[in-house]
Amino acid sequence: MDTAPPLSPTDRSTVRRGSARSRTDRAELYAVLDAGLVGHLGVVLGGAPVVLPTGYGRHGDTLYLHGSTGAATLRAAGAGAPVCFTVTHVDGVVYARSAFHHSMNYRCAVVHGTARVVTGADERLLGLQVLTEHLAPGSWAATRQPDRKELAATALLALDLTEASVKVRTGPPGEDERDLAAPVWAGVLPVRTVLGEPEPDPLLPEGVAVPDRVRGRRLR
């Protein structure tokens, strides 16, 4: 089990709008990050902000991010440019009696910091294992490990979770009292992400069954 001190917001990570929705329990930060598959990495390139979807995985208080060594965003981040990394889950569309109070139920984590390039052989393998297991649990041990050429083509960054914030909205719409009697439906339309039936690669040799590490995720 992960144990760590509460989040201690900095000036950059302090939630100002809707501050009542801010969370300070670091376990909630871990939960939001661990439940996602893709985050968004923001960095300034050539004087303009660039935000791109990025694969990631968490190990303790470290996020590992990866991509091609040719990716300009990763090169800039690895060179010391400040970065912002976000993960968001939409849990529901909130319908209100007024257009103004329509909203979403969500969980969002925002991480600020300076990433470092992972160069040590042992940590590179650890980081890639963390990334693989985050995306497809059980696959690291079940598949071929990266070879030297593949490792050379992969950029791996580590981002510390010291400066992070979590914001969560739940529940029904917040309404003005003047609208409560209006005959307009209000409530929440839940949004859920589900895993479907596995679709085998057509090039699989005959007789290779869907393993429990794949099928079991769908049944959870």
N, C-alpha and C positions, 0 to 999 in steps of 0.2 A: 504494500500500500504506500502511495506517495504521501509524505508528510513534509510540510514546509510552512514557513511563517505566512501570515496574511499578506495580500497585496498592499503595497504602500505606494499610492499614486504619486507620480511626479507632476510637474506642471503640464507636461505633454500628455500624460495618461489620465489626468483628472477628468471625470465625466461631469460636464457642466450643464448641458441640456438634459432634462429628465434624470437628474442625479439620483432620484429615489430608486431608479432601476439599476443603479450601479451595484456591483457585487465585489466584496473584498475577500471572500474565501478563495484561497488559491486552488482548492479542489474544484471549484466551479470553472476556473480557467482551464484546468486540465480536462474537465469533462467536455467543455465546448471544443477544445482542440482535438481531443481523442475521437469525438463523434464525427468529425469532418473528414473528407477525402481530398479536397482541394482548397487551398488558401489563395490569397491575392497578395503579391509582393509589390510594394510601391517604392520607387526610387526615382531620383531626378537625373535625367539624361540630357545633356546638351541644354540645360536650362529649363527643361520642361518635364513635368511629372509623367511617369510611365507606370501603369499598374497592370500586372499580368498574372494569370492563374499559374500556380506553382505547386508541385507535389511536396509533401512534407511528412515528417514523423517526429514524435516527441520521445525524448529519453530524459526522465527527470525534469530538470529545469532548462533543458536545451532543446531547441527545435532544430532539426536538420532539414535543409532545403536542398534540392538538387535540380540539375538540368544540364544542358549541353555546355561544354566549355566555350562554345562560340556565342552563348547568350549574352547580349550586351548588359542586360539587367543584372545578371549574376556577376559579370566582370566588374561592373560599377560597385555593386554591393561588396564584393570581395576586396575592392581597392579602398574601402573605408567610407563610402558614401552612407549617410544615415538612411535607414530603411524603416518602413512600416509594413507589418504583415497582419492581415486580417482573415478571420474565419467567421462565417455567418451561417446560421440555420434559420430558415423561415418555418415557423410552426403553425401559423394560421393567418388567414386574411380576416381582419376585424371590420365588420360592417356596422356602420353607425346610422343614426337617424338624420345626421347632417353630413355633408360632404367633408367638412373640416375635420371631423373626428374619426373618419376612416383611418385605419392603421394596420399594423401587422404585429403578431406575436412572434418574437424572435429571441435568439441567443447569439451574442456577438462577442468575439475576443479581438482585441487590438494590441499588437506588440510593437514597441518602438525599440530601436537600438542600432548597434553597429555589428554587422555580421563578420565572422572571421572565416577565412578559407581553411578547410580541414586538409592537412597535408600528411599527417602521420598515418602510416599504413594501418595500424590497428584501429584507430578511430575512424578512418575512412570505411573500413569494413563494418564497424559497428554502426556508423551512420547509415550506410546502405542497407544493412539488415533492418534497422529501425524503420526506414522508409518502406522497404518491401513488406515488412510485417504489418505496418499501418495500413497499407493498401490491400494486401492479400495475406491475412494471417496464415501461418503454416507454410508459406511458399519458400522461405529462405532455405530451410533444411531440405525441402523436397525437390529443389531445382538446381541446375548447374550454377556455380558461383561465378561472379564476374571475372573475366580474364584480364590480362594486362592491357590489351587494346581497349576494352570496354571501360576499364578504370581510367585510362588516359583521356577518354572522350567525355567523362562525367565530371562536372563541377559539383562540389559538395561544400555547403556553407553551414556554419553553426551560428544560431542566434539565441542569445541568452534571454530567459523569460523574466528577468528582474523588473523591467519597465513594461507593465502590461495592465490592461483594464478589461473588465467584463461588464456587459450591459444586457439586461434581460427584460422583456415585456411579456406578461401573461395576462389572461383574463379577458373579460368583456370590454366593450368600448367605454370610454369616458364621455359622458354626455352632458350637455347643458340642460338644466332643469326645464327650460322652456320647450325643449324638444321631446321630452319623455312621453307625452301623450300623443305624439304623432303616430298615425297608423302605418309606420314604415318598419319593415323587418330589420332587426339589429341582432348581432351575435357574432359568432366566430365560425369560419369555415376552416377546419383543420387541414394542414398541409403535411403530408407524410412522404418520406422516401422509402421505397421498398425494393428489395432485390428480387429479380425475376428468376425464371427457370434457366439454368445454365445452358448455354449454346455451344456445343463442342466445335472445335476447330475442324473443318472438313479434311485436313491433312493428318488427323490423328490416326495412328495405327489401329487396326480393328481390335476390339476387345478392351481398350483403355476406358475404364469407367470413370465417372465423375467422382473425385475423391471427397471424403468427409470434410476436408478443410474448405471445400467450395460449397458443397450441398448443405453443410451444417450452418453456414452463414445465412442461407435463405430461410431456414427453419427456425432461427432464433426469434 
